[in-house]
Amino acid sequence: MSNAIVDFADEVIRQKNKSITDEIFLLIQNDKDLMQKYLQLVEKHHLSPVNTQIGKHVKKAYGLKNAERNKEPLSTLIKGYQEFV
């Protein structure tokens, strides 16, 4: 594969990694079944622990490292999220 193609693919993946947590929460909020399960978890365990554990699991599942903190998520379920590299 061409170096230019690999470099481009890496650039796209880096962009995706920055917003992956926000995208996970958008997926939850836009899916009726996931949202119902999420709300049940929040009711049982409270908001902060649920959101924190989801964020940590995203990081672990994709083998990512912390970057900057984003305080302007698109998802209404979170106030901010960790960007990853």
Rosetta blueprint (number, residue, H / E / L):
1 M L
2 S L
3 N H
4 A H
5 I H
6 V H
7 D H
8 F H
9 A H
10 D H
11 E H
12 V H
13 I H
14 R H
15 Q H
16 K H
17 N H
18 K H
19 S H
20 I H
21 T H
22 D H
23 E H
24 I H
25 F H
26 L H
27 L H
28 I H
29 Q H
30 N H
31 D L
32 K H
33 D H
34 L H
35 M H
36 Q H
37 K H
38 Y H
39 L H
40 Q H
41 L H
42 V H
43 E H
44 K H
45 H H
46 H L
47 L H
48 S H
49 P H
50 V H
51 N H
52 T H
53 Q H
54 I H
55 G H
56 K H
57 H H
58 V H
59 K H
60 K H
61 A H
62 Y H
63 G L
64 L L
65 K L
66 N E
67 A E
68 E E
69 R E
70 N E
71 K L
72 E L
73 P L
74 L L
75 S L
76 T L
77 L L
78 I L
79 K L
80 G L
81 Y E
82 Q E
83 E E
84 F E
85 V L
